[in-house]
Amino acid sequence: MQVPQDIEAAAFLDVESSLNGRRWIGPAASQDRLAEALTQGTGLPDAIGKVLARLGVLPEGAAAYLKPALRDLLPDPLALKDMRAAAARVLAALDGKERIAVFADYDVDGGASAALLLTWFRELGHDATLYIPDRIDEGYGPNVPAMAALARDHDLIVCVDCGTLSHEPIAAAEGADVVVLDHHLGGETLPPAMAVVNPNRQDEDSGLGHLCAAAVVFLLLVEAGRQMRESGRRGPDLLSYLDLVALATVADVAPLIGVNRALVRQGLAVMARRQRPGLVALSDVARLDTAPTSYHLGFVLGPRVNAGGRIGAADLGARLLSTQDPHEAAGIAARLDQLNTERRDIEAQVREAALAQAEERGLDAPLVWAAGEGWHPGVVGIVAARLKEATNRPAVVIGLDGAEGKGSGRSVTGIDLGASIQKVAAEGLLLKGGGHRMAAGLTVSRDRLEEAMARLAELLARQGAGALGPSDLRLDGILMPGAATVDLCEQLDSCGPFGQGAPAPRFAFPSVRIAHAREIGTGHLKVRFDDGLGAGLDAIAFNALEGPMGQRLMNHGGARFHLAGRIEINQWQGRRSVQVKLEDAAEA
């Protein structure tokens, strides 16, 4: 059981405006009382109690929260509409040795969803056709030519991470049955598929809208396994598939709450066993030499899987995740790593131009947006995320090509961007648009661009986007350098995984002295600080020298500072030590 959060908006350590211009927010009094009850009732350290209290965990639920069991949290697949029919149709296709095609989106969630099905089919002795549309030539989701062509050669088409709004393309699949497994916002009517399994259908009441598409696919496989057992058959071991579900859940920024938390936690354990050739090869090429965490899924592995769909061959990610051949996996992983490097270069150019345009338009509006000629559609979403992070506003970035522009948007907590974009599309100002709360895509006519963005800004303002100030830094409490131990880091990890909907623990180190500060790499800051009583810690702040915090700490002049950030275990030459990932600072 969890309790509602009620963090009060009071400046923590009296930091109204930090060196990065942020206000620090600490736990409310009620949260402190819950933290005290947790530490007294469980014997856990004070820092752990504070994190659990912020996550809304009660003392009686702490043990179960720290060891989430999938069997206790996994919902009944039949809670989702059309699930029974969808699973039955997939099994009928297997039994009848029908020709099956999997049509998937080109991102991590789509690739992982496709890999789940392809792996499951293969283990049951059936090879399915993989089809992923080209981002530039075909755009997102099913299209009429592709679906018509697939229907000529297949009896069943399973659309994953797409299809809910694809009325015309699905109607074009004459002669084939279509099953949709998706999580994007649905419209008022459903496409003419034989089953649409989507927790975000408008008529859904399952309460599972936080699932990504791969989790929906996983539930379908669970239901298919149940139906197989009823007929005396046995299906594959689905627990071994959870590495793919975990990767998709984190990479698609699904909130790490409820069953999502258990899926990611169990999936990370599966991934650590290094049994899937594609993820092994990708981890090796990314030089990942520690047990994977949710951070690695979102910022190390996910971007590389995505790189194929962004600027390379759209099916590379799904092929990597589904292959059983280590040699093929190594080749694809190397190619994706190369594409990811190229993506970074393209992104940097677009980001600079987009930020300059957005600044000229104004960064305090309800919507921050930019559009440019020839901006690569594979990076506009990442650039939108950077604009969102820099402004604490929903952001949309659009690449213009001829008479149209294709764009992607990212939102902030509490603002539903997908619903607003869908409404603008329904009003005819966008050619196409949809997504979910935190991320969405759109296609717009060049001559209606300004009008559409103005309308979108109006809708977002109604949700309060225009009243957002600089992003507050929310902290779990105070931590002294001597208390930041490897053991505490490991205990904090047990409160995870952390990500969207469950931010990682952040602590303030009050009134510490900077022993030394130096630049490492290009623009990164390495700091050694202590409390004056003999206990000290190392900290690293990436790209800090581009901003005021890095410059001030480099030129500290003996002043004392409050430092804020996350503690993590740093492994170097077999030695494990605590390092602070420094995010902010204020003069004490």
Stockholm file with secondary structure:
# STOCKHOLM 1.0

chainA/1-588         MQVPQDIEAAAFLDVESSLNGRRWIGPAASQDRLAEALTQGTGLPDAIGKVLARLGVLPEGAAAYLKPALRDLLPDPLALKDMRAAAARVLAALDGKERIAVFADYDVDGGASAALLLTWFRELGHDATLYIPDRIDEGYGPNVPAMAALARDHDLIVCVDCGTLSHEPIAAAEGADVVVLDHHLGGETLPPAMAVVNPNRQDEDSGLGHLCAAAVVFLLLVEAGRQMRESGRRGPDLLSYLDLVALATVADVAPLIGVNRALVRQGLAVMARRQRPGLVALSDVARLDTAPTSYHLGFVLGPRVNAGGRIGAADLGARLLSTQDPHEAAGIAARLDQLNTERRDIEAQVREAALAQAEERGLDAPLVWAAGEGWHPGVVGIVAARLKEATNRPAVVIGLDGAEGKGSGRSVTGIDLGASIQKVAAEGLLLKGGGHRMAAGLTVSRDRLEEAMARLAELLARQGAGALGPSDLRLDGILMPGAATVDLCEQLDSCGPFGQGAPAPRFAFPSVRIAHAREIGTGHLKVRFDDGLGAGLDAIAFNALEGPMGQRLMNHGGARFHLAGRIEINQWQGRRSVQVKLEDAAEA
#=GR chainA/1-588 SS CBCCCCCCCCBGGGCSSCTTSCCEECCCHHHHHHHHHHHHHHCCCHHHHHHHHHTTBCGGGHHHHHSCCHHHHCCCGGGSTTHHHHHHHHHHHHHTTCCEEEEECSSHHHHHHHHHHHHHHHHTTCCCEEECCCTTTTCSSCCHHHHHHHHHHCSEEEEESCCTTCHHHHHTCTTSEEEEECCSCCCSSCCSCSEEECTTSTTCCSSCTTCCHHHHHHHHHHHHHHHHHHTTCCCCCGGGGHHHHHHHHHHTTCCCCHHHHHHHHHHHHHHHTCCCHHHHHHHHHTTCCSCCCHHHIIIIIHHHHHHHHHHSCTTHHHHHHHCCCHHHHHHHHHHHHHHHHHHHHHHHHHHHHHHHHHHHHCTTSSCEEEEEETCCTTTHHHHHHHHHHHHTSCEEEEEEETTEEEEEEECCTTCCHHHHHHHHHHTTSSSEEEECSSEEEEEEEGGGHHHHHHHHHHHHHHTTGGGCCSCCEECCEECCGGGCCHHHHHHHHTTCCCBTTBCCCCEEEEEEEEEEEEEETTTEEEEEEECSSSCEEEEEETTGGGSHHHHHHHTCTTCEEEEEEEEEEEEETTEEEEEEEEEEEEEC
#=GC SS_cons         CBCCCCCCCCBGGGCSSCTTSCCEECCCHHHHHHHHHHHHHHCCCHHHHHHHHHTTBCGGGHHHHHSCCHHHHCCCGGGSTTHHHHHHHHHHHHHTTCCEEEEECSSHHHHHHHHHHHHHHHHTTCCCEEECCCTTTTCSSCCHHHHHHHHHHCSEEEEESCCTTCHHHHHTCTTSEEEEECCSCCCSSCCSCSEEECTTSTTCCSSCTTCCHHHHHHHHHHHHHHHHHHTTCCCCCGGGGHHHHHHHHHHTTCCCCHHHHHHHHHHHHHHHTCCCHHHHHHHHHTTCCSCCCHHHIIIIIHHHHHHHHHHSCTTHHHHHHHCCCHHHHHHHHHHHHHHHHHHHHHHHHHHHHHHHHHHHHCTTSSCEEEEEETCCTTTHHHHHHHHHHHHTSCEEEEEEETTEEEEEEECCTTCCHHHHHHHHHHTTSSSEEEECSSEEEEEEEGGGHHHHHHHHHHHHHHTTGGGCCSCCEECCEECCGGGCCHHHHHHHHTTCCCBTTBCCCCEEEEEEEEEEEEEETTTEEEEEEECSSSCEEEEEETTGGGSHHHHHHHTCTTCEEEEEEEEEEEEETTEEEEEEEEEEEEEC
//
